[in-house]
Amino acid sequence: MGIHYDYKSTRGNKLMEKQAKRERKLAEKKAKRQAKEGPKKQKEEEKVLDASKPITLDFLTNPDK
């Protein structure tokens, strides 16, 4: 009677402990990954052409723009 009675009565607690352990491990991995990568860089905004300005040959061939 001992092992079967013990299993059913503590099953919920064991599942909660496993869930907490899993979440703790994931949080540690995430913190470690963020420390390794450094702070996240903001996404570079894509350059959008202004519709009011005409497109010239100089604009198309100039690599600085």
C-alpha positions as CSV (number, residue, x, y, z in Angstrom):
1,M,0.0,0.0,0.0
2,G,2.9,2.4,0.6
3,I,4.3,3.1,-2.8
4,H,1.0,3.3,-4.6
5,Y,-0.6,5.5,-2.0
6,D,2.4,7.8,-2.0
7,Y,2.5,8.1,-5.8
8,K,-1.1,9.3,-6.2
9,S,-0.9,11.7,-3.3
10,T,2.3,13.4,-4.4
11,R,1.8,13.3,-8.2
12,G,0.6,16.9,-8.4
13,N,3.5,18.2,-6.4
14,K,6.1,16.4,-8.4
15,L,4.6,17.7,-11.7
16,M,4.7,21.3,-10.3
17,E,8.3,20.8,-9.2
18,K,9.3,19.5,-12.7
19,Q,7.5,22.5,-14.3
20,A,9.3,24.9,-12.1
21,K,12.7,23.2,-12.7
22,R,12.0,23.3,-16.5
23,E,11.1,27.0,-16.4
24,R,14.2,27.8,-14.2
25,K,16.5,26.1,-16.7
26,L,14.9,27.9,-19.6
27,A,15.3,31.3,-17.8
28,E,19.0,30.5,-17.1
29,K,19.6,29.6,-20.7
30,K,18.0,32.7,-21.9
31,A,20.0,34.9,-19.5
32,K,23.2,33.2,-20.6
33,R,22.4,33.6,-24.2
34,Q,21.6,37.3,-23.8
35,A,24.8,37.9,-21.8
36,K,26.8,36.2,-24.6
37,E,25.1,38.2,-27.4
38,G,25.1,41.5,-25.6
39,P,22.3,44.0,-25.7
40,K,19.9,43.6,-28.6
41,K,20.5,46.0,-31.5
42,Q,17.6,47.9,-32.8
43,K,16.5,47.0,-36.3
44,E,17.9,49.3,-38.9
45,E,15.1,51.2,-40.6
46,E,14.8,50.5,-44.3
47,K,15.4,53.6,-46.4
48,V,12.2,54.5,-48.1
49,L,12.2,56.7,-51.2
50,D,10.5,60.0,-50.9
51,A,7.7,60.1,-53.5
52,S,7.9,63.9,-53.9
53,K,11.6,63.8,-55.1
54,P,12.4,62.7,-58.7
55,I,14.7,59.8,-59.2
56,T,17.9,60.9,-61.0
57,L,20.7,59.0,-62.5
58,D,23.0,60.4,-59.9
59,F,20.8,59.0,-57.2
60,L,20.8,55.6,-58.7
61,T,24.5,55.4,-59.3
62,N,25.8,57.0,-56.1
63,P,26.7,54.2,-53.7
64,D,26.7,56.6,-50.7
65,K,23.0,57.2,-50.9
